[in-house]
Amino acid sequence: MRGAVIHAPGDVRFEAMDDPKIIHPTDAVIRTAVTCVCGSDLWPYRGAEPIGDPHPMGHEYVGFVEEVGSEVTSVKPGQFVVGSFATSDNTCVNCRNGFQSNCVHREFMSTCQAEYVRIPNAQGTLVATGEVPDEGFWPGLLAVSDVMGTGWWAADAAEVRPGSTAVVVGDGAVGLCGVIAAKERGAQRIIAMSRHESRQKLAREFGATDIVTERGEEGVERIKELTGGIGADSVLECVGTAEAMRQALHAARPGGNVGFVGVPHEVAIDGQELFFSHVGLRGGPAPVRRYLPDLIDLVLTRRIDPGKVFDQILPLDQVAEGYRAMDERRTIKTLLKP
Protein backbone atom coordinates (compact mmCIF):
# COMPACT_ATOMS: atom_id res chain seq x y z
CA MET A 1 0.00 0.00 0.00
CA ARG A 2 0.96 3.67 -0.02
CA GLY A 3 0.79 6.43 2.53
CA ALA A 4 2.26 9.68 3.86
CA VAL A 5 5.77 9.66 5.33
CA ILE A 6 7.48 12.69 6.87
CA HIS A 7 11.23 12.90 6.24
CA ALA A 8 12.09 16.37 7.52
CA PRO A 9 10.37 19.69 8.23
CA GLY A 10 8.38 20.63 5.15
CA ASP A 11 9.07 17.26 3.52
CA VAL A 12 6.07 14.89 3.41
CA ARG A 13 6.07 12.22 0.70
CA PHE A 14 3.54 9.70 -0.58
CA GLU A 15 5.42 6.40 -0.56
CA ALA A 16 5.07 2.65 -0.66
CA MET A 17 4.66 1.15 2.81
CA ASP A 18 4.28 -2.32 4.25
CA ASP A 19 0.70 -3.56 4.25
CA PRO A 20 -0.70 -3.57 7.80
CA LYS A 21 -1.30 -6.98 9.33
CA ILE A 22 -2.95 -8.38 12.43
CA ILE A 23 -0.15 -8.49 15.02
CA HIS A 24 -2.17 -9.00 18.20
CA PRO A 25 -5.53 -10.75 18.61
CA THR A 26 -6.99 -7.38 19.67
CA ASP A 27 -6.10 -5.72 16.33
CA ALA A 28 -8.20 -4.90 13.30
CA VAL A 29 -7.22 -3.73 9.83
CA ILE A 30 -9.41 -1.19 8.05
CA ARG A 31 -9.50 0.10 4.49
CA THR A 32 -9.48 3.87 4.78
CA ALA A 33 -12.58 5.62 3.44
CA VAL A 34 -11.28 9.14 4.09
CA THR A 35 -8.52 10.59 6.23
CA CYS A 36 -7.07 14.08 6.67
CA VAL A 37 -4.30 16.38 7.85
CA CYS A 38 -4.56 17.64 11.44
CA GLY A 39 -3.37 20.95 12.81
CA SER A 40 -1.18 19.03 15.24
CA ASP A 41 0.56 17.40 12.26
CA LEU A 42 1.92 20.84 11.46
CA TRP A 43 4.08 20.95 14.60
CA PRO A 44 6.67 18.49 13.20
CA TYR A 45 6.06 19.75 9.66
CA ARG A 46 7.12 23.22 10.83
CA GLY A 47 10.08 21.87 12.78
CA ALA A 48 8.56 22.62 16.19
CA GLU A 49 8.76 18.92 17.15
CA PRO A 50 11.64 16.53 16.42
CA ILE A 51 11.07 14.10 13.56
CA GLY A 52 13.94 11.65 13.86
CA ASP A 53 13.84 8.91 11.25
CA PRO A 54 11.25 9.12 8.46
CA HIS A 55 7.92 7.79 9.72
CA PRO A 56 4.24 7.56 8.72
CA MET A 57 1.78 10.30 9.61
CA GLY A 58 -1.90 10.69 10.43
CA HIS A 59 -4.25 9.88 13.30
CA GLU A 60 -7.77 10.58 11.98
CA TYR A 61 -9.71 7.91 10.13
CA VAL A 62 -12.96 6.24 9.18
CA GLY A 63 -13.18 3.16 7.02
CA PHE A 64 -14.26 -0.37 6.30
CA VAL A 65 -13.19 -3.31 8.43
CA GLU A 66 -11.05 -5.69 6.38
CA GLU A 67 -9.87 -8.14 9.04
CA VAL A 68 -10.12 -8.60 12.80
CA GLY A 69 -8.07 -10.46 15.38
CA SER A 70 -9.43 -13.46 17.24
CA GLU A 71 -10.42 -11.41 20.31
CA VAL A 72 -12.34 -8.73 18.40
CA THR A 73 -16.09 -9.33 18.44
CA SER A 74 -17.52 -5.79 18.53
CA VAL A 75 -16.95 -5.17 14.80
CA LYS A 76 -16.71 -7.46 11.79
CA PRO A 77 -15.40 -7.30 8.23
CA GLY A 78 -17.44 -5.13 5.91
CA GLN A 79 -18.68 -2.74 8.58
CA PHE A 80 -18.08 1.00 8.39
CA VAL A 81 -16.31 2.17 11.55
CA VAL A 82 -15.21 5.33 13.32
CA GLY A 83 -12.37 5.31 15.83
CA SER A 84 -10.29 7.63 17.96
CA PHE A 85 -6.75 8.93 17.62
CA ALA A 86 -6.05 7.30 21.03
CA THR A 87 -6.89 3.61 21.15
CA SER A 88 -8.40 2.06 24.26
CA ASP A 89 -9.66 -1.26 25.56
CA ASN A 90 -12.72 0.58 26.98
CA THR A 91 -12.71 -1.72 30.01
CA CYS A 92 -9.83 -0.60 32.28
CA VAL A 93 -10.50 1.66 35.27
CA ASN A 94 -9.44 4.79 33.38
CA CYS A 95 -11.78 3.93 30.52
CA ARG A 96 -14.64 3.22 32.92
CA ASN A 97 -14.01 6.63 34.47
CA GLY A 98 -14.48 8.18 31.02
CA PHE A 99 -10.84 8.84 30.18
CA GLN A 100 -10.24 6.35 27.38
CA SER A 101 -7.44 8.54 26.04
CA ASN A 102 -5.55 7.52 29.21
CA CYS A 103 -6.32 3.82 28.88
CA VAL A 104 -3.68 1.61 30.49
CA HIS A 105 -3.29 -0.05 27.06
CA ARG A 106 -3.43 3.22 25.10
CA GLU A 107 -1.64 3.60 21.80
CA PHE A 108 -1.70 6.82 19.80
CA MET A 109 -2.52 6.34 16.14
CA SER A 110 0.17 7.62 13.78
CA THR A 111 -0.21 5.83 10.43
CA CYS A 112 -3.65 6.90 9.20
CA GLN A 113 -2.78 8.97 6.12
CA ALA A 114 -2.64 5.71 4.21
CA GLU A 115 -4.79 3.32 2.22
CA TYR A 116 -5.01 0.74 5.02
CA VAL A 117 -4.51 1.06 8.77
CA ARG A 118 -3.95 -1.37 11.64
CA ILE A 119 -6.08 -0.43 14.65
CA PRO A 120 -4.76 -1.67 18.03
CA ASN A 121 -7.31 -2.28 20.81
CA ALA A 122 -9.97 -2.51 18.13
CA GLN A 123 -12.56 -4.05 20.44
CA GLY A 124 -12.74 -0.92 22.56
CA THR A 125 -11.70 1.68 19.99
CA LEU A 126 -13.91 1.17 16.95
CA VAL A 127 -17.61 2.00 16.77
CA ALA A 128 -19.58 0.68 13.80
CA THR A 129 -22.40 2.58 12.15
CA GLY A 130 -25.62 0.64 11.69
CA GLU A 131 -25.48 0.86 7.91
CA VAL A 132 -22.75 2.04 5.59
CA PRO A 133 -23.45 5.79 5.59
CA ASP A 134 -23.81 7.80 2.42
CA GLU A 135 -20.50 9.36 1.36
CA GLY A 136 -21.92 12.77 2.19
CA PHE A 137 -21.67 11.85 5.87
CA TRP A 138 -18.05 10.71 5.71
CA PRO A 139 -16.45 14.14 6.34
CA GLY A 140 -18.60 14.71 9.43
CA LEU A 141 -17.83 11.24 10.77
CA LEU A 142 -14.13 11.78 10.08
CA ALA A 143 -14.28 15.00 12.10
CA VAL A 144 -15.79 13.00 14.96
CA SER A 145 -12.65 10.81 15.12
CA ASP A 146 -10.65 13.78 16.41
CA VAL A 147 -11.47 17.46 15.94
CA MET A 148 -15.18 17.25 16.82
CA GLY A 149 -14.46 14.96 19.74
CA THR A 150 -11.66 17.27 20.85
CA GLY A 151 -13.85 20.35 20.54
CA TRP A 152 -16.51 18.57 22.59
CA TRP A 153 -13.95 17.72 25.25
CA ALA A 154 -12.86 21.37 25.37
CA ALA A 155 -16.45 22.42 26.09
CA ASP A 156 -16.93 19.59 28.58
CA ALA A 157 -13.68 20.36 30.42
CA ALA A 158 -14.59 24.07 30.50
CA GLU A 159 -17.99 23.10 31.97
CA VAL A 160 -20.09 24.88 29.37
CA ARG A 161 -23.63 24.92 30.73
CA PRO A 162 -27.04 26.05 29.44
CA GLY A 163 -27.33 29.83 29.48
CA SER A 164 -23.61 30.41 29.97
CA THR A 165 -21.07 32.51 28.09
CA ALA A 166 -18.26 30.65 26.33
CA VAL A 167 -15.14 31.96 24.63
CA VAL A 168 -13.31 29.89 22.02
CA VAL A 169 -9.61 30.68 21.59
CA GLY A 170 -8.47 29.40 18.21
CA ASP A 171 -10.23 29.31 14.84
CA GLY A 172 -8.78 26.10 13.47
CA ALA A 173 -10.86 22.97 13.02
CA VAL A 174 -10.83 22.15 16.75
CA GLY A 175 -11.84 25.67 17.73
CA LEU A 176 -14.65 25.70 15.17
CA CYS A 177 -15.85 22.34 16.44
CA GLY A 178 -15.63 23.82 19.95
CA VAL A 179 -18.20 26.40 18.81
CA ILE A 180 -20.51 23.54 17.75
CA ALA A 181 -19.99 21.85 21.11
CA ALA A 182 -20.66 25.02 23.10
CA LYS A 183 -23.90 25.56 21.21
CA GLU A 184 -25.01 21.95 21.67
CA ARG A 185 -24.28 22.18 25.39
CA GLY A 186 -26.56 25.20 25.64
CA ALA A 187 -24.27 28.24 25.82
CA GLN A 188 -26.29 31.40 25.33
CA ARG A 189 -23.37 33.48 24.15
CA ILE A 190 -20.41 32.09 22.21
CA ILE A 191 -17.49 34.41 21.48
CA ALA A 192 -15.11 33.15 18.79
CA MET A 193 -11.65 34.70 18.62
CA SER A 194 -10.64 34.83 14.97
CA ARG A 195 -8.87 37.12 12.51
CA HIS A 196 -9.83 35.24 9.35
CA GLU A 197 -13.01 36.14 7.51
CA SER A 198 -13.75 32.64 6.16
CA ARG A 199 -13.31 31.11 9.60
CA GLN A 200 -15.41 33.84 11.20
CA LYS A 201 -18.19 33.06 8.77
CA LEU A 202 -18.08 29.35 9.59
CA ALA A 203 -17.92 30.09 13.33
CA ARG A 204 -21.11 32.13 13.03
CA GLU A 205 -22.73 29.36 11.02
CA PHE A 206 -21.83 26.93 13.80
CA GLY A 207 -23.35 29.18 16.48
CA ALA A 208 -20.93 31.96 17.44
CA THR A 209 -22.78 35.08 18.56
CA ASP A 210 -19.74 37.39 18.67
CA ILE A 211 -16.36 37.61 16.96
CA VAL A 212 -13.25 39.09 18.61
CA THR A 213 -10.33 39.81 16.31
CA GLU A 214 -7.90 41.12 18.92
CA ARG A 215 -5.28 38.84 20.48
CA GLY A 216 -3.29 38.77 23.71
CA GLU A 217 -4.20 41.31 26.36
CA GLU A 218 -6.14 43.36 23.81
CA GLY A 219 -8.25 40.31 23.17
CA VAL A 220 -8.75 39.80 26.90
CA GLU A 221 -9.87 43.39 27.32
CA ARG A 222 -12.36 42.98 24.50
CA ILE A 223 -13.75 39.85 26.19
CA LYS A 224 -14.10 41.79 29.43
CA GLU A 225 -15.97 44.56 27.58
CA LEU A 226 -18.40 42.00 26.18
CA THR A 227 -18.98 40.37 29.58
CA GLY A 228 -19.60 43.37 31.80
CA GLY A 229 -15.98 43.57 32.91
CA ILE A 230 -15.95 40.16 34.59
CA GLY A 231 -14.92 37.55 32.01
CA ALA A 232 -16.47 34.40 30.54
CA ASP A 233 -17.95 31.42 32.37
CA SER A 234 -16.06 28.99 30.13
CA VAL A 235 -13.04 29.35 27.85
CA LEU A 236 -12.02 26.72 25.31
CA GLU A 237 -8.27 26.89 24.56
CA CYS A 238 -7.80 25.17 21.20
CA VAL A 239 -4.32 26.27 20.08
CA GLY A 240 -1.54 25.11 22.41
CA THR A 241 0.72 28.17 22.47
CA ALA A 242 1.78 30.19 25.50
CA GLU A 243 -0.09 33.25 24.20
CA ALA A 244 -3.31 31.29 23.72
CA MET A 245 -3.12 29.83 27.21
CA ARG A 246 -2.53 33.24 28.81
CA GLN A 247 -5.39 34.68 26.82
CA ALA A 248 -7.68 31.85 27.91
CA LEU A 249 -6.81 32.08 31.60
CA HIS A 250 -7.18 35.86 31.68
CA ALA A 251 -10.48 35.80 29.75
CA ALA A 252 -12.20 33.52 32.30
CA ARG A 253 -14.14 35.05 35.18
CA PRO A 254 -13.31 34.20 38.81
CA GLY A 255 -14.89 30.80 39.30
CA GLY A 256 -14.91 30.19 35.56
CA ASN A 257 -13.23 27.28 33.82
CA VAL A 258 -10.71 26.78 31.03
CA GLY A 259 -10.69 23.60 28.97
CA PHE A 260 -7.36 23.28 27.17
CA VAL A 261 -7.02 20.85 24.31
CA GLY A 262 -4.33 22.40 22.13
CA VAL A 263 -1.17 20.31 22.51
CA PRO A 264 0.97 22.61 24.71
CA HIS A 265 4.18 24.00 23.26
CA GLU A 266 6.33 26.12 25.59
CA VAL A 267 3.34 26.68 27.85
CA ALA A 268 4.10 27.43 31.52
CA ILE A 269 1.44 28.11 34.14
CA ASP A 270 2.08 30.57 36.98
CA GLY A 271 0.81 28.67 40.00
CA GLN A 272 0.39 31.72 42.20
CA GLU A 273 -1.54 33.60 39.53
CA LEU A 274 -3.79 30.58 38.95
CA PHE A 275 -4.30 30.20 42.70
CA PHE A 276 -5.59 33.74 43.17
CA SER A 277 -7.66 33.80 39.97
CA HIS A 278 -10.11 31.12 41.13
CA VAL A 279 -10.11 29.85 37.55
CA GLY A 280 -10.43 26.09 37.06
CA LEU A 281 -8.16 24.40 34.50
CA ARG A 282 -8.64 20.98 32.92
CA GLY A 283 -7.55 19.48 29.63
CA GLY A 284 -5.43 16.87 27.95
CA PRO A 285 -5.87 14.45 25.04
CA ALA A 286 -9.59 14.23 24.33
CA PRO A 287 -11.36 11.06 25.49
CA VAL A 288 -13.02 10.83 22.08
CA ARG A 289 -14.24 7.26 22.63
CA ARG A 290 -16.45 8.52 25.48
CA TYR A 291 -18.34 10.73 23.05
CA LEU A 292 -18.27 8.63 19.87
CA PRO A 293 -21.74 7.04 20.00
CA ASP A 294 -23.49 10.34 20.71
CA LEU A 295 -21.44 12.34 18.20
CA ILE A 296 -21.96 9.77 15.46
CA ASP A 297 -25.70 10.00 16.09
CA LEU A 298 -25.61 13.81 15.99
CA VAL A 299 -23.90 13.67 12.59
CA LEU A 300 -26.11 10.96 11.09
CA THR A 301 -29.29 12.74 12.23
CA ARG A 302 -27.94 15.97 10.67
CA ARG A 303 -28.10 17.86 13.95
CA ILE A 304 -24.46 18.90 13.50
CA ASP A 305 -22.21 19.03 10.45
CA PRO A 306 -18.58 19.32 11.59
CA GLY A 307 -17.49 18.08 8.17
CA LYS A 308 -17.79 21.69 6.99
CA VAL A 309 -14.35 22.33 8.52
CA PHE A 310 -12.91 20.47 5.51
CA ASP A 311 -12.56 23.22 2.95
CA GLN A 312 -10.09 21.36 0.75
CA ILE A 313 -10.48 17.85 -0.68
CA LEU A 314 -7.51 16.15 -2.31
CA PRO A 315 -6.62 12.65 -3.45
CA LEU A 316 -4.40 10.97 -0.90
CA ASP A 317 -1.45 11.00 -3.28
CA GLN A 318 -1.47 14.82 -3.05
CA VAL A 319 -1.05 14.77 0.72
CA ALA A 320 2.05 17.00 0.51
CA GLU A 321 -0.07 19.79 -0.99
CA GLY A 322 -2.56 19.32 1.85
CA TYR A 323 0.21 19.99 4.36
CA ARG A 324 1.40 23.04 2.43
CA ALA A 325 -2.09 24.51 2.17
CA MET A 326 -2.72 24.17 5.90
CA ASP A 327 0.74 25.42 6.82
CA GLU A 328 0.19 28.52 4.67
CA ARG A 329 -3.34 28.94 6.11
CA ARG A 330 -4.87 28.69 2.63
CA THR A 331 -7.26 26.12 4.04
CA ILE A 332 -8.71 25.20 7.43
CA LYS A 333 -8.45 21.44 7.09
CA THR A 334 -7.62 19.09 4.20
CA LEU A 335 -9.61 15.92 3.60
CA LEU A 336 -7.78 13.13 1.78
CA LYS A 337 -9.49 10.48 -0.35
CA PRO A 338 -7.56 7.26 -1.09
N, C-alpha and C positions, 0 to 999 in steps of 0.2 A: 504494500500500500504506500501512499504518499501522505506527507503532512508537513507542518511548519516546524522549522528548526532555527533557533537563534544561535548565531556564531559570534557576534560581537555587537556592541551598541550600533543601532541603525542597520544591522545586517540580519534580516530574517529571510530564509530561503525555503522554497517548497521542494522537498527532497523525498527520495525513496526511503522507507523505514521498514523495519521488521513488522510483519503482521502480528497483531496482538493475539495471545493465546491464553487459555485458562491455565493459571499457575496454581491457584489455590481453589479448593472446593467451594469457597465463598465468592468466587469471581463470576462475572459475566462479561461477554463481549457484545458490544452494540455496533451496528452500522449507523454512522452519523447521518442524521437528517439535515440539521443545520448546526453550525457552531458560530463563533464570533471572536472578535478581539475585545479584551477588557481594558479599562483604564489602568488597572494595576499591571497589565502586561507592559505598559509604557515605562514603568520604573526601570527595568533592566534595558529596555530598548533605548532609553535616554542615558544609560550609563549610571543611573542613580543606585542600582543594585548590581553586585558582582554577577558575572555570567559563568565564569569558569569554562569548562569544556562545552562545545556545542551540545544543545539538548532540545527536546521537543517543547512546544508551548501550547497553552490553552487549557482552560478549566471550566468552560461552559458548554453544555451539550444537551441535546435531545436526540433520540434515535430509535432504531428498531433492534430488538434483542435478536442476536444471531445464535448465541450459545450460552449455556449456563453451567456452573459447576454443580457437583452432586448435592451440595447442601443448600442450593438456592431453589426455593419453592414459591416465592412471592411473585415472581415474574417468569414468563416462558417465551421461547423463541416465537418471533412474529409480532409480539406486542410492542406498542409505541410507549416509550418510557421517558420520564423526566427525572434527573438526579440533581445532586448538589455538588458544589466544588470541593466540599469536605465530605469524605465518605464516613459512614457510621454503621455499627451493627444494629443500632436502634433498640438495644436491650440492656446495655450497661447502665450503671447508676447515673452517669452523666447524661446519657441519652434519655433516661426516664425522667430526669429533672428538666428536660427540655433543651439541653445544650449538646446536641448531636455533633456540633462542630468541635467539641472537646471530647468526643468519644475516646475511650481508652484504646480502641483499635483504629483511630482516625488515620486516614491517609489523604493528603491534598492532591487533587487531580492536577495533572500538568502535561497531558498529552492529547488534549481534546481538539486541537486544530488539525484534525486528521480524518481520514476516511473511515477508520474503525478505531474503537477505543476499548481497552480493558477497564472494567469497573470493579475495583476491590470492594469488599463488604456489600455486594450487590443486594443481598437479602434485605438489609436495612436502609440502603441508599436509594434504590430505584423505586419509583411510583409509576404504575402503569395507568394509562388512560383507558376508559371503558371500551372505546372504539378507537380506531386510527383517526385522529382528527384531520379535518380538512387542512390543506397546506397554509391557508390563510391564518390559522391559529398558531402555526409553528413559531413565528417570531415572538409572540406573547409568551408561549410556553418556554422558549429558550431564555427569555428574560427572567422567568421565574427561577431558573436554575442558579441564578446568582444575583443580578442587579435588582430585580424586584424583591427577592427574598432579603437582600441586604438592605434595601430601602425600608422594607417592612420592619426589619430588626432595628434600624435606626429610630423609627417612630415608636416601636415597642420599648426600646431601652430608654428613650427620652420621655416615656410615659405620656404620650399624646392621648388626651381624653376628650370626650364630647364637649363642645363649647369652648375649648381652649385655644390659645394662640401658639402657633408653631412657626419656627424659623428654620429654613433649610439652607445650610451653607454648602455651596457646591452646585453647579448646574450641569454636571456630567450625567451619565445614565443613572447612576445610583441616586444622585440628588433628585433628579426628575422623578424617579420611582418613589423616592421619599415623599414627594408631594402627593403622589397617588395614595401612599400609605396614610399620610396625615389626614387626607380627606376621608378615606374609608374608615378611619378610626374616630371621625367626628369632629376634627378641629374646625372651629368657626372661622378662624383667620389663619391663613397660611402665607408667610412672607418668604418668597424665593429670592436669594441673593445671586444675581446674574448680571453680566455685562454684555451678553450676546443675544441679539434680537431674536434669532431663530429659537434659541433655547428658552428665552422669556416667553415667546409665543406658545411653545409646547408646555411650559410650566403652567401658564394660565389655562390652557386646555385641560390639563390634568387636575386643576383645582386651586392654583395659587390665586390669592386675592390681592396681593401686593407684590411689587418688584422693587428690590433695593439694588442699585448699581454700585454703590460705594463699597470699599473694602476696608479692612483693618479697623482702626479706631473710628474713622469716619463712618464706616458701615455700622459699627456698634451705636454710635450716636444717632444714626438714622433709625435704627431699630428702637432705641429708647424714645425717640420722637413719636414713633407709630404706636407705642405701647404706654403712653401716659407717663414716660420717664422711668418706668420700672423694669422693663425687660420682658422677655417672652417666657411662657410657661414651659415650653419644650424647644430645644434646639437640636437639629439633626446635623452632625458634622460628617460630611461625605467627601472629604478631600484627602486628609492625612498629612497636611503640612503644619508647621508650627504656627503660621499666621492664621490658618483656618481654625485651629484649636483655640488660640487666644480669642479670636473673634467669637467663636461659639460660647466659650465660658463667660465672656464679658457681656454677651447679648442675652443671657438667661437671667431671669429675675431671682432674687433671694428665695430659695425653696423650689426653684425650677430645676429642670433636669436636662442634661446633655447626653445624647446617644451618639457615640463616635464609632464610625464604621470605616472611615478612610484608613488604609494601612499606614500607621504613623511613620514618618520620616523626619528625624531630627526634632521630634516633639518632646518637650520637657515640661512637666507640670510643677508649678510652684505650690508646694504643700500648704504653706501658710496662707497664701492667697485663697486657695481652694477652701481651706478650713473656715476662713472668715466670710466667704461669699455665700455659704449655705446652699451652694449649687451641687446637685447630685451628678455623678459621672459614671456612665456604664457603657461598655462597648465590647469590641472584639470581633473575631470572625463570626459572621452571621450563622445562626443555627437554622439554615434554610430548610432542612428536613422537617423541622417542627411545623413549618408553615406550608409545606408543599401541597398537601391535599386541599386545603382551603384556597390557596392561590391558584392552583390548577382549575378549581371549580369557578373562581371569579373570572378567569380568562375564558373558559369554555362557555360560560353563561353570558359573556360579553359585558359583564359589569365593569371590568377594567381592561385596558388595552396597552400594557407596557411595551408591546412590540413596536410602538411608534417611536421609541428611542433609537431604533435602527433606521438611520437616514442614508445609509449606503449599503447596497447589496452587491457582493462580488462573488465570482466563482472562487472556490478554495485555492485554486492554483495562483490567484492574484493576491494572496494573503499579504505579501510584502507591501502592496499598495494600500491595503487596509490599515496597516501599521502607520504608514506615512501620512495618510489622510487624518488619522486620529491624532498623531503627534503634532501635525500642523494645524489642528483644530478646524480642518475643513469639514469634518463630520463629527457627530456625537458618538456614534457607535456603528461599527461595521459588521454586518451579518455575512457569513461565508457559507456558500452552498457547494457541497462536494459534487 
